[in-house]
Amino acid sequence: MSMLPPDFISDYEAGIESHEQIASSLEKFVRDLLSDRDYHIHLVVARNKSAVSLKEKITRKGYTNPARQVTDLYGVRVITYYSEQVDLIADRLSSNLVVDELNCVDKRAQLISDEQFGYKSVHLVVNAPPSLPRQWAQVRNVRFEIQIRSVLDQAWAEIEHEVVYKSGIQYPPEIRRRFAAIAANFEILEREFISLREKRWMMVDDYLEEYRHAERLDEAFDAARLVAALEWLCPAGKGWRQWSRDNETPEVTSKQAVTLLREAAITNALELSSAVYDKEFRTASESLASLQGGSVNEMSHVTVVGALAAAKDFDILRRQLPGLAESAEFVEVFTKQQRDRS
């Protein structure tokens, strides 16, 4: 075992506040890199190693040049709801950072046998580029590790770390087999959650088929029924299914849209159909589409919902979705409509 480099540890301890600030900036930096799409992220959190942890690692690994050999002085953890998002996130981060391929590890690939189960995570060792804008000056050229995994893989990692790693115990094969069985159940749960998530689109398809046959038009909206009704009445407009497919985040969720329309006295597909084809609404929506540089038929479903609420009473939109109500196009069209009515 090599001698512990005392200057490296003492210098690190002396600058611990600066290291904490760098970790905080890295957390914000990674969040910003992932802000372009909806990656179904549960948590992004960063930390710098404590002096005690750093000292233990250098001693255990026998490092002689820790400034180069310690790759996780700073670590960022990205936890996503679904394992299928891990590769998308890794690709996004890798394309914007300088990747140290030799030190990156895909723990999933290490479970090479169909009978192996356990810790699944992607570990990227990266450097922030030197040419970052001024707002990220503190993290330029900083080397850090990013761990990307799902919520369930995170749960397994925490349990394994607590029960196995921290204990320092070499468990016999029968105990290790029990750990593997638990990991297998976590994998089954992951697949079931993904499957259940897809059931919502199957429900939307069922409701859409009903509406096309003029069935159950008076059934009260939930989020799935509203999505189906808008796909039926406004098929060319971009809706929540496409946003989900594209991993994009609309400014209004389908659940929020149901609440908004309910306040505008639109609670089912029959009332929605009547409102969409109302002559006054069509005139207002044509003006809105023109200002937005598109056509009525191609308006997004969020725009349609917002316009329906604003056409009923602009104050409804102001209360429920102030951001949308403040857009110049909405203000111009629907304040004019209210003046014309009065």
C-alpha positions as CSV (number, residue, x, y, z in Angstrom):
1,M,0.0,0.0,0.0
2,S,1.3,3.5,-0.9
3,M,1.8,6.3,1.5
4,L,-1.1,8.7,1.8
5,P,-0.4,12.0,0.0
6,P,-0.8,14.5,2.9
7,D,-0.7,17.7,0.9
8,F,-3.6,16.6,-1.3
9,I,-5.8,15.9,1.6
10,S,-4.9,19.0,3.6
11,D,-5.3,21.2,0.6
12,Y,-8.7,19.6,-0.1
13,E,-9.9,20.1,3.5
14,A,-8.7,23.8,3.4
15,G,-10.8,24.5,0.3
16,I,-13.9,22.5,1.3
17,E,-16.3,25.4,0.9
18,S,-15.0,26.1,-2.6
19,H,-15.5,22.4,-3.4
20,E,-19.0,22.5,-2.1
21,Q,-19.8,25.5,-4.3
22,I,-18.4,23.7,-7.4
23,A,-20.6,20.7,-6.6
24,S,-23.6,22.9,-6.4
25,S,-22.7,24.6,-9.7
26,L,-22.3,21.1,-11.3
27,E,-25.8,20.1,-10.2
28,K,-27.3,23.2,-11.8
29,F,-25.1,22.7,-14.9
30,V,-26.3,19.1,-15.5
31,R,-29.9,20.2,-14.9
32,D,-29.5,22.8,-17.5
33,L,-28.0,20.3,-20.0
34,L,-31.1,18.1,-19.5
35,S,-33.7,21.0,-19.7
36,D,-34.3,20.7,-23.5
37,R,-36.6,17.6,-23.2
38,D,-38.6,15.7,-20.7
39,Y,-36.4,12.8,-19.6
40,H,-38.8,11.8,-16.8
41,I,-36.2,12.8,-14.2
42,H,-37.0,12.3,-10.5
43,L,-33.9,13.9,-9.1
44,V,-30.6,15.5,-10.0
45,V,-28.3,15.9,-7.0
46,A,-24.6,16.6,-6.7
47,R,-22.0,16.3,-4.0
48,N,-18.3,16.6,-3.4
49,K,-16.4,13.9,-1.5
50,S,-15.9,14.5,2.2
51,A,-12.3,14.7,3.4
52,V,-12.8,11.4,5.3
53,S,-14.3,9.6,2.3
54,L,-11.5,10.9,0.1
55,K,-8.8,9.8,2.5
56,E,-10.3,6.4,2.8
57,K,-10.5,5.9,-0.9
58,I,-7.0,7.0,-1.6
59,T,-5.7,4.7,1.1
60,R,-7.9,1.7,-0.1
61,K,-6.9,2.1,-3.7
62,G,-3.3,2.9,-3.0
63,Y,-3.3,6.0,-5.2
64,T,0.0,7.8,-5.6
65,N,-1.4,10.6,-7.8
66,P,-4.9,11.2,-6.5
67,A,-5.4,14.5,-8.4
68,R,-5.4,12.3,-11.6
69,Q,-6.6,9.0,-10.2
70,V,-9.7,10.1,-8.2
71,T,-12.4,10.5,-10.8
72,D,-15.3,11.2,-8.5
73,L,-14.1,14.1,-6.4
74,Y,-17.4,15.6,-7.6
75,G,-20.3,13.4,-8.4
76,V,-23.7,14.1,-9.9
77,R,-26.5,11.6,-9.6
78,V,-29.4,11.7,-12.1
79,I,-32.3,9.5,-11.1
80,T,-35.0,8.9,-13.7
81,Y,-38.4,7.3,-13.2
82,Y,-37.9,4.7,-15.9
83,S,-34.8,2.7,-16.9
84,E,-35.5,3.2,-20.6
85,Q,-34.5,6.9,-20.2
86,V,-31.0,6.1,-18.9
87,D,-29.4,5.8,-22.4
88,L,-31.2,8.9,-23.6
89,I,-29.8,10.9,-20.7
90,A,-26.3,9.4,-21.1
91,D,-26.3,10.3,-24.8
92,R,-27.4,13.8,-24.1
93,L,-24.8,14.4,-21.5
94,S,-22.0,12.7,-23.5
95,S,-22.6,14.9,-26.5
96,N,-22.1,18.0,-24.4
97,L,-19.2,17.0,-22.2
98,V,-15.7,15.7,-22.7
99,V,-16.0,12.0,-21.9
100,D,-13.2,9.9,-20.4
101,E,-14.0,6.6,-22.1
102,L,-11.4,4.6,-20.2
103,N,-13.0,5.3,-16.8
104,C,-16.7,5.2,-17.8
105,V,-18.6,2.1,-16.6
106,D,-21.9,0.6,-17.7
107,K,-22.8,-1.6,-14.7
108,R,-25.7,-3.1,-16.7
109,A,-23.3,-4.6,-19.2
110,Q,-21.4,-6.3,-16.3
111,L,-24.5,-8.4,-15.6
112,I,-23.7,-10.5,-18.7
113,S,-25.5,-13.7,-17.7
114,D,-29.3,-14.1,-17.9
115,E,-29.1,-15.4,-14.4
116,Q,-27.4,-12.4,-12.9
117,F,-29.2,-9.6,-11.2
118,G,-28.0,-6.6,-9.3
119,Y,-26.7,-3.0,-9.4
120,K,-27.6,-1.4,-12.7
121,S,-26.3,2.1,-13.4
122,V,-24.3,4.0,-16.0
123,H,-21.3,5.9,-14.7
124,L,-19.8,8.6,-16.9
125,V,-16.5,10.2,-16.1
126,V,-16.4,13.6,-17.8
127,N,-14.9,17.0,-18.0
128,A,-16.9,20.2,-18.4
129,P,-15.7,21.8,-21.6
130,P,-13.3,24.8,-21.3
131,S,-15.4,27.0,-23.6
132,L,-18.5,27.2,-21.4
133,P,-20.4,30.6,-21.1
134,R,-19.5,32.9,-18.3
135,Q,-22.3,31.7,-16.1
136,W,-20.6,28.3,-15.9
137,A,-17.1,29.6,-15.4
138,Q,-16.8,27.8,-12.0
139,V,-17.1,24.4,-13.6
140,R,-15.0,24.9,-16.7
141,N,-12.5,21.9,-17.1
142,V,-13.8,20.3,-13.9
143,R,-13.6,16.6,-13.9
144,F,-16.6,14.8,-12.3
145,E,-18.6,11.6,-12.4
146,I,-22.2,11.3,-13.3
147,Q,-24.3,8.3,-12.2
148,I,-27.5,7.7,-14.1
149,R,-30.1,5.1,-13.0
150,S,-33.8,4.6,-12.4
151,V,-35.7,5.2,-9.1
152,L,-35.9,1.4,-8.5
153,D,-32.2,0.9,-9.3
154,Q,-31.4,3.7,-6.9
155,A,-33.5,2.0,-4.2
156,W,-31.5,-1.2,-4.8
157,A,-28.2,0.6,-4.8
158,E,-29.0,2.2,-1.4
159,I,-30.0,-1.1,0.1
160,E,-27.0,-3.0,-1.3
161,H,-24.7,-0.2,-0.1
162,E,-26.1,-0.3,3.4
163,V,-26.4,-4.0,3.9
164,V,-23.4,-5.3,1.9
165,Y,-20.8,-2.7,1.1
166,K,-20.7,-0.8,4.4
167,S,-20.9,-4.0,6.4
168,G,-17.5,-5.2,5.1
169,I,-18.9,-8.8,5.4
170,Q,-18.1,-11.5,2.9
171,Y,-21.5,-13.2,2.6
172,P,-21.7,-16.9,1.8
173,P,-23.3,-18.0,-1.6
174,E,-26.7,-18.8,-0.2
175,I,-27.0,-15.2,1.2
176,R,-25.7,-13.7,-2.0
177,R,-28.3,-15.7,-3.9
178,R,-31.0,-14.1,-1.8
179,F,-29.7,-10.6,-2.7
180,A,-29.8,-11.6,-6.3
181,A,-33.4,-12.7,-5.9
182,I,-34.3,-9.3,-4.5
183,A,-32.6,-7.6,-7.4
184,A,-34.6,-9.8,-9.8
185,N,-37.8,-8.6,-8.2
186,F,-36.8,-5.0,-8.6
187,E,-36.2,-5.7,-12.3
188,I,-39.7,-7.2,-12.6
189,L,-41.2,-4.2,-10.8
190,E,-39.4,-1.8,-13.3
191,R,-40.9,-3.6,-16.3
192,E,-44.4,-3.7,-14.8
193,F,-44.3,0.1,-14.1
194,I,-43.3,0.8,-17.7
195,S,-46.0,-1.5,-18.9
196,L,-48.6,0.2,-16.7
197,R,-47.5,3.6,-18.0
198,E,-48.3,2.4,-21.5
199,K,-51.8,1.3,-20.5
200,R,-52.9,5.0,-20.5
201,W,-52.4,5.2,-24.2
202,M,-54.3,2.0,-24.7
203,M,-57.2,3.6,-22.7
204,V,-56.9,6.8,-24.9
205,D,-57.2,4.5,-28.0
206,D,-60.3,2.9,-26.6
207,Y,-61.9,6.2,-25.8
208,L,-61.0,7.6,-29.2
209,E,-62.7,4.7,-30.9
210,E,-65.8,5.3,-28.8
211,Y,-65.9,9.0,-29.8
212,R,-65.5,8.1,-33.5
213,H,-68.6,6.0,-33.2
214,A,-70.4,8.7,-31.3
215,E,-70.5,6.6,-28.1
216,R,-70.3,7.8,-24.5
217,L,-69.9,11.4,-25.6
218,D,-71.4,12.6,-22.3
219,E,-68.9,10.7,-20.1
220,A,-67.1,13.1,-17.8
221,F,-63.6,13.9,-18.7
222,D,-60.6,12.5,-17.0
223,A,-57.1,13.2,-18.5
224,A,-57.3,10.2,-20.8
225,R,-60.8,11.0,-22.1
226,L,-59.8,14.6,-22.8
227,V,-56.7,13.5,-24.7
228,A,-58.9,11.2,-26.8
229,A,-61.5,13.8,-27.4
230,L,-59.0,16.4,-28.7
231,E,-57.4,13.8,-30.9
232,W,-60.8,13.1,-32.3
233,L,-61.8,16.7,-32.9
234,C,-58.4,18.2,-33.7
235,P,-56.4,15.4,-35.2
236,A,-53.8,17.6,-36.9
237,G,-52.8,19.4,-33.8
238,K,-50.0,18.3,-31.5
239,G,-51.2,16.7,-28.4
240,W,-50.0,15.0,-25.2
241,R,-49.4,11.6,-26.8
242,Q,-46.9,13.2,-29.3
243,W,-45.3,15.3,-26.5
244,S,-44.8,12.1,-24.5
245,R,-43.4,10.3,-27.5
246,D,-41.0,13.1,-28.2
247,N,-40.0,13.4,-24.5
248,E,-41.2,17.0,-24.5
249,T,-42.9,18.8,-21.7
250,P,-46.0,20.8,-22.7
251,E,-46.7,24.0,-20.7
252,V,-50.0,22.5,-19.5
253,T,-50.6,18.9,-18.4
254,S,-53.7,17.0,-19.5
255,K,-54.8,17.0,-15.9
256,Q,-54.5,20.8,-15.7
257,A,-56.4,21.0,-19.0
258,V,-59.3,19.0,-17.5
259,T,-59.5,21.4,-14.6
260,L,-59.3,24.4,-16.8
261,L,-62.1,23.2,-19.1
262,R,-64.3,22.2,-16.2
263,E,-64.2,25.8,-15.0
264,A,-65.3,26.9,-18.5
265,A,-68.2,24.5,-18.2
266,I,-66.8,22.0,-20.7
267,T,-66.8,18.6,-19.0
268,N,-67.3,16.0,-21.7
269,A,-66.8,15.3,-25.4
270,L,-70.2,16.5,-26.3
271,E,-69.7,19.9,-24.7
272,L,-66.2,20.1,-26.2
273,S,-67.5,19.4,-29.7
274,S,-70.1,22.1,-29.3
275,A,-67.5,24.6,-28.0
276,V,-64.9,23.8,-30.7
277,Y,-67.5,24.3,-33.5
278,D,-69.0,27.4,-32.0
279,K,-69.0,30.2,-34.6
280,E,-67.6,32.9,-32.3
281,F,-64.8,30.5,-31.1
282,R,-63.9,29.6,-34.6
283,T,-63.5,33.3,-35.5
284,A,-61.3,33.9,-32.4
285,S,-59.2,30.8,-33.0
286,E,-58.6,31.8,-36.6
287,S,-57.3,35.1,-35.5
288,L,-55.1,33.4,-32.9
289,A,-53.7,30.9,-35.4
290,S,-52.9,33.7,-37.8
291,L,-51.0,35.7,-35.2
292,Q,-49.1,32.5,-34.3
293,G,-48.2,31.9,-37.9
294,G,-50.2,28.7,-38.4
295,S,-53.6,27.4,-39.2
296,V,-56.6,26.6,-36.9
297,N,-56.4,22.9,-37.7
298,E,-52.8,22.7,-36.7
299,M,-53.1,24.4,-33.3
300,S,-51.7,22.4,-30.5
301,H,-54.2,20.9,-28.1
302,V,-52.8,23.1,-25.3
303,T,-53.6,26.2,-27.4
304,V,-57.1,24.9,-28.2
305,V,-57.8,24.3,-24.5
306,G,-56.4,27.7,-23.5
307,A,-58.4,29.4,-26.3
308,L,-61.6,27.6,-25.2
309,A,-61.2,28.8,-21.6
310,A,-60.3,32.3,-22.8
311,A,-63.3,32.5,-25.1
312,K,-65.6,31.6,-22.2
313,D,-64.0,34.1,-19.8
314,F,-60.5,35.4,-20.1
315,D,-60.3,35.6,-16.3
316,I,-60.5,31.8,-16.2
317,L,-57.3,31.6,-18.1
318,R,-55.7,34.3,-16.0
319,R,-56.5,32.4,-12.8
320,Q,-55.6,28.9,-14.0
321,L,-52.7,29.5,-16.4
322,P,-51.4,33.0,-16.1
323,G,-48.3,32.2,-18.2
324,L,-50.5,31.3,-21.2
325,A,-52.8,34.2,-20.6
326,E,-49.9,36.7,-20.7
327,S,-48.9,35.7,-24.2
328,A,-49.3,38.6,-26.6
329,E,-51.5,36.6,-29.1
330,F,-54.0,35.5,-26.4
331,V,-54.2,39.0,-25.0
332,E,-54.8,40.6,-28.4
333,V,-57.5,38.2,-29.5
334,F,-59.4,37.6,-26.3
335,T,-59.3,41.0,-24.8
336,K,-60.7,42.3,-28.1
337,Q,-63.4,39.6,-28.0
338,Q,-64.4,40.7,-24.5
339,R,-64.5,44.4,-25.6
340,D,-66.7,43.4,-28.6
341,R,-69.1,41.5,-26.3
342,S,-69.5,44.5,-24.0
